[in-house]
Amino acid sequence: MTRPTPIQFEEARTDDLAQLAGRVAIFASEDGKIGPDGRKLNSLTRKAVERMIDSDRFERMKPGEVVEIAVPGGMQAEAVLIVKLPRRASVEDGRKAGAALAAARGKGALHVLCAGVRAPEEVALGLVLKSYTFTKWKSAPDAGPDGSVTFRVKDVEEAQAAFAPLSAIAEGVYFTRDLVNEPANVLTTTEFAKQLKGLEALGLTVEVLEEDQLEKMGMGSLLCVGQGSASPSKVVVMQWKGGKKDDAPFAFVGKGVVFDTGGISLKPAAGMEDMTMDMGGAGVVAGVMKTLALRKAKANVVGLVGLVENMPSGTATRPGDVVTSMKGDTIEVINTDAEGRLVLADVLWYAQERFKPRGMINLATLTGAMIIALGHENAGVFSNSDDLAGDLIKAAGAEGEGAWRLPMGPAYDKLIDSNIADIKNTGGRPAGSITAAQFLRRFVKDETPWCHIDIAGVASLKSASTLAPKGATGWGVMTLNRLIADTCEG
């Protein structure tokens, strides 16, 4: 696994600033105010810091951006980095500042002088998240920064305590990103299950349900997706029992299609390589379960993922086939490329039958229509509960992860009525993301508060975002962790 950048915390001091090697970062407010450490650097550099802050360049900078003074006179450091940050900086500003420092840190040591910063732990999280790289399969990878990162703060113990849960978040995000970035010939259903089984070392209880068990349970909807593949279909159940013994758990359910060719309804060749990320929903569930375990969340949470591979072969499901779900509803398979909902249908029903959760959220890279609707800025949220949807949108907003609620309603059900079965798995192009949500709604009990999150547009990006390089983003780990903290631990 890719290891997050280690962060060290030290007591703030100014007597050795001239001797520090590598790069030294300070913070300046929008009106140019700097703390004692900044004033000391200004003196050492013969007022170079002051001149930069008084310049038009600094004035044009946005909160969270960094400007560099290279090879500053009077210091051994190779550069001084000045970060523009409001005195009452938001969490988003702090993380953005950390991300900017990650981009500017160079190869050597980085010393972040933040005695006057309100929440240095948020700056540290932004730096760690932006520092992620996936170089496992490069024969000669760029080594990247190899120097230490040290935050000089007013109170070391307080900073360490504040950063500990954020460090757990970073671990979960990195885990999700690694899973989503991994090629499908490596991350098979068997390997995915093995990776999740390894989370038992953190205190999770992990079960792997094999095909013969799934068949006995009647999971014909899930099994039909993987029957054309040599990789066996599986369901993995991860339980974190950090709350009261008798409290009902919250359930997260993830779509884990490790590769999606479209099956018999074969996708076009162009861009099919991106379908290694079609297990993104399962990746997020895995990441948030890791985070909850690492920070010892005081809540009961269960994460369930359906792991399949959608391949065309002589045994593959055909368009027009009818399968029977665990619930007992029959499904006419119109398009084998609308497979994610077939996986989720059975896992959602199983989660409710076994765990009777207090609430349930599923995540999936479910529809291309979601990208058309919301682009790459927001995940789509669909729900049968205004309260749960509101809590989810609030958590996403607090973590700076875009999410937007879309409508549902009985009228959309008409589009997925089948002439020969109880339901068909696609209603065509009109309202494609909504009819997919309506399909899933058929497998959610009325008494279960539920949200479906379509992360097709946010799970993996072609260009870098504020807190992530291009590729897998880990969207959702922070949001779902926040949701549990706010609604189950609060």
N, C-alpha and C positions, 0 to 999 in steps of 0.2 A: 504494500500500500504506500502511496505517496504520503510522506510525513509532513505535517504542518511546520512552518518556520518556528523554531523555539524563540520565545520571548523571555528576556531576563529583566527583572526590575531591581533598580538600585536607588539608594537615597540620593536626593539631589545635592549637588555640590558644584562649585565653580572654580576651585583652586587648581584643577588639573586640565582645564579646557584647552590650553595651548598645546598640551602634549597628546591629545587624543588623535589616534590614527583613523583613517577611513573618512566617513562623512558624519557631520554633526548637524542635527536638525533643531530649529527653534520655531516658535509660533508667534505670530504677530496678529493683533486684532485688526479689524477693518479700518480703524482710525490710526493704525500704526503703532499702538502701544505694545511694548515687549516687557517681559519680566526680568528679574535679576540675571538669569542666565543669558538672555539676549543682550542685556546691557554690557555684560562682561565680554561677550563675543564682539560686540560693537567696538569696545575699547581695544581688544586684541587686534582687530582687523582695521584699525585706524578709521573707524566710522564707515566702513564699507557697508555694514548692515543698515545703518541709518540712511545712507545714500540710496540703497536699493528700495527701502520702504518708502522713501520720498519720491521715487521715480514714477513715471507714467505707467511703466510695466506693472508695478505692484498695484497701482490703482485699478488697472484693467482686470486684474486677477479676480476670479470668483472664489467664494469660500471653499476651502478644501484643496485649492491648487497650490503648487510649489514652484518657487523660483530658486535658481542655484547661483551661488557665488563660487566660481572655480578657483582653486589654488589660492586661498585667502592668505594674504600676508600676515605674519605674526602668529601663525598656527601651523602645526604639523599636518592637520587634516587636509585631504585633497579637495574638499568642498564644504561649504556651509549651505544648508537647505533652509529656506524661509517658507514656512507654511502659513497661508492666510486662513485664519480661523476666528470666527466671532467669539467674544467672551462668553456668550450664552449659546454656544454651538449646539445644534441639534445632534441626535444620534447619527442621522444621515450625513451631516457635515463632518463629524468625527471620523466615520468610516471612510468617507471619500478622501479625507486628508491622509488616512493610513494607506489607502490604495495608491494615492499619488506618491507617497514616500516609498512604497514598494517599487514603483516604476523608476524612481530616481535614486535608489539606494546604492547602485553600483555593485562591484564584486566584493568589496571589503566590509569592514565593520560599520555599523550604523549606530550612532548614539542619538537618541531622541530626548531632548531636554524639555520636559513637559510638567515642571513643577506648578505652573500656573494654569494648566489645562483642567477643565472640570471633570472630564471622563476619559482619562488616558487609555482605559481598557477598550473603549470603542475605536480609538485610533489604532490600537494594537490589532484588534480583530480585522479592521479594514486592510491593514498591511498583510496579515496572514492570508486572508482570502484572496487577495490580488496576487500574492506570491506563488500561487499554485501553478505547477507545470506538470504535464503528463509526457514524460520522455522515456517511458519503459521500453518502447520498441524502436528507439533510435540507436543505431550502432555507435554513433559518436555524438551523444547529446551535448548541448550547451550546458556546461556545468552550473551556470547560474551563480547567484551570490553564494559565497561560502563563508562570509564573515558573520560575526555575532550581531544580534539586534538587542540593544539595551535601552530600556526606558528609565530615565531618571525622574523620580516622582517624590512628592512630599512625604507620603506614607507608604512604605513598601508593602507592609502586611495588608493594608486596605486595598491597594492596587492589585495585589495577587489574589485576594479574595474576590474582587470584582471581576477579574479576568478569568477565573476558574470556570464558571459556567459558559463563558464565551469561547474558551478553549475547547470545551466539549462540543459546542456548535461547530467550530472549525473542523474538528475531527469528523463529525457527521457529514458536513458539506464535502470534505475531501473524499470520504468514502463513497458518497453518491457520485461525485464527479468521476472517480476512478472506475466505478462500475459502468457508468454511461459511456465513458470513453473507450472502454475495453472492446477489442474486436470480437465478433461473434464466434470465430473459430477458437477463441480462448474462453470467453464467457458463455459456455454452453449452459443448458439448464442444470446439468450435474455440477459444474463448477460454481455456478451462482449459488446453488443450495449449499455447497461446501463452504463458500465464503460466509454465508449467513449462519451456518452451524458454528463457525468460529466465534460468533458473538456471545456464545455461552460463557466464554472466558470473562466477560464483563458482568455476568449475573443474569443474563436473559435466559429464559427457557425456550429452546428452539426445537421444533418438530418438523420433520420432512415427510410429507404424505406422498407415497408413490402411486403409480398408475393403477395398480390392482386395488389399492384402498379407495382411490377416487372413483373407480368404476363401481365398487360396492356401494359407495355413497350416492351413486346416480348422477355424477357430474358429467353428463353427456355433452353439455354445452362447451365446457372447457376442453374436454378430451378431443372433441371433433377438430379443434384448431391444430393440435399437434400431431394428429394421426398420420400426416404425410411426412413426418420428420423422423430421422433416426434417433434424435435426442428425446429421451422420455419426458413426458409432462409431469410436473410436480406442483404441489402447494406447500409452501413453507409458512409455519405459524411461529411467530416470535412473541413471547409474553414478558412484559416487565411488570413485576408485582411490587410496586413501591408505595402503594396506598393501603387503605384499610382492607382487611381480609375479605370482607363481605361486600365491598363497593364494586358495582358493575364497572367493567373497563370501558375505556374509549377505544374504538377500533379504527385502524387505518388499513386500507386495502389498496394494493398496487397491481397494475398491469405489468407483467413481466414477459413480454414477447422478445426473446433474446435476439431474434432476427425475423423480419417480416418481408417475405417476398411478395405477399399478397395471396399466396397459395395458387389455386387454379385460376383465380381472377388476378393474374400476374401483373405486377406493377411494371411501368416502363423502366428500362435499364438505367436511364439517366437519373442520377440521384439516389438509386437504390442503396448505395453504400451507406447512406445516412441512416438506414433502418437498423443499424446496430444500437441506436438510441431508443428503440421502441419499447425497451424495458425501463424507460425513465421513471414511470410511476412507482414501480417496484424499487428502483434505486433510491427514490426519495423516502419511501417507507423504511428501507434499510438504514438510511442515513439518520433519520429522526429517531429510530429505535436505538441506534448506537449513541446518539446524543443524550437521550433520556437516561440510558444506563450509566453513561460516564458521569453525568451530573447528579445521579441518584435521585431522580425525580420522585416526588412524593405523590404518585398517582399510579393507578393500574391502567396499563395500555397494552393493547394487543395489535401486532402488525401482521397482516396476512398478504402473501404475494402468490399469484398464479404464474408459474414459469412454464412457458411453451415456446416452440419454434414453429413458424408458419411456412411450410414448404410445399411445393407441388410434387406429387409423385403418384404412383398407381394406387396408393392407399389414401390419398388426400380427400378431404371433404369436397364435394362438387357443389356448384351453384344449383339450387333446387332441392338439395337434400333437406330432410327434416330430422332434427335432433331433439332429445328430451333433456331438459335442465333438471338440476337437483330439486328445484321447487316443484317440478312436475309439469310445468308449462312446455308446450312444444314450440319449436322455433324453426321457421323456414329460412334456410341460409340462401339469401338472394345473391350476396357478394362475399366471397371468402376473404376479401381484403377488409371487410368490416368485422375483424376477428377479435379486437380487444374487448368489445362489449360482451362477446360470448364467453371470454375468460372471466371477466368481472362478475357476470351474472351469477355463476355458481359460487364464486368465492364470497360475494356479498351475502348470498343466502346462507352459506355455511357459517359465516361469521355471526349472523343473527341467531341461527338455530343453536349454535354451541355456546356463544358468549353472552347473548342478550345485552348488547352494549348500550351504554347511556347515550351514545352518539356515534356516528360512523361517517368517515370521509374516505372516498376513493380518489385515487390520482391515476391519470393515464395520458399518454400521448395518443389521444383517441381519434382526432379528426383533423384533416387538412383544412376543413372549413373554419376551424378555430383560428388558424393563421390568417385566413382571408378576413375574418371578422375583427380580430384584435391585434394582428401583427405579432411583434415579438416583445411588446411592452407589458402585456397583461395576460395572466391565465384566465380562462373562463370558469365561472362558478355557477353551478346549478344546484337548487336545493328545494326540499320540501319543508324547510323550517326557517322562518325569518330570523329567529333567535340565533341559531347556529350559523347561518350565513352571515349575519351581522358580526358575530364574534370572529369568524374567519376573516372577513374583510378588514376588520379592525386590527387583527393580528398581523395581517399582510402589510397593512399601511404602516404599522409601528416598526416593521422590519425592512421597509423600503422595497418590498416585493410586490409588484403590480398584480392586482386581481380585480375582476369586474364581474358582477352578477348579471346573468342573462335570464330571459323569461322561460317558463315552462307552462304547460296547460293542456287540458284534455283535447283541444282541437288538433294539436300536433300528433296525438295518438292515432288519428285516422290515417296518417301517412305510413304507419308501420303495421297496420292491420294486414293479415294474411288471409288468402282465400282458402288455404288448405291446413293451416296450423293456427296456434293461438296468437302468434306474432311473427313478423319477419325482421331480419336483422338490419335492414336499412330501408329508409324511405326515399332514397334518391338525393339529388343535390339540394332542393329547397330546404332551408333550415337544417342543414346536415348535422351541425353540432347539437342542436336542440333535440332532434329526433333520436340521436344517440343517447342523450340524457334521459329522454322519455323511455327508451328501451330499458336502461338501467333502473329507472324508477319502478318498473314492473317487478323487480326483484328486491325491493325495499319495503319492509312492513310499515303500515301506517303509523305505528307507535314508535318507530325508530327515527329520530332526527338525523338527517343525512345530507351530505353535500357531495357532489361530483365536481372534481376539478380537472379540466382539460388543459394539460400543460404542453400541448403540441408546439406552441409557439415560443415557449420560454425554457424548455428543458435543455436545449442545445442551440448555440448561436454560431453564425458564420463569422462574426466579428466580436471583438472584445467588448465587454460591458464594464460598468464602473468597478465591480468587485470581482470580475472573473475574466480570464483570457478567453479567446474563442474556443468553442467546444462546449462541453458540459458545464452547466451553471450551478447545479445543486439547488435550483429554485425549489422552495417549499420546505426545506429542512428548518430554516429559521422561523418561518411562519407557523408551522405545525408545532414546533417546540414552544413557541410563544403562546399558541392557543391552549396547549396543555397547562402551561404555567398559569395562565389567566383564568381558565375555566375549571380546571380539575385540582389545582394545588392552592388556589387563591384563598 
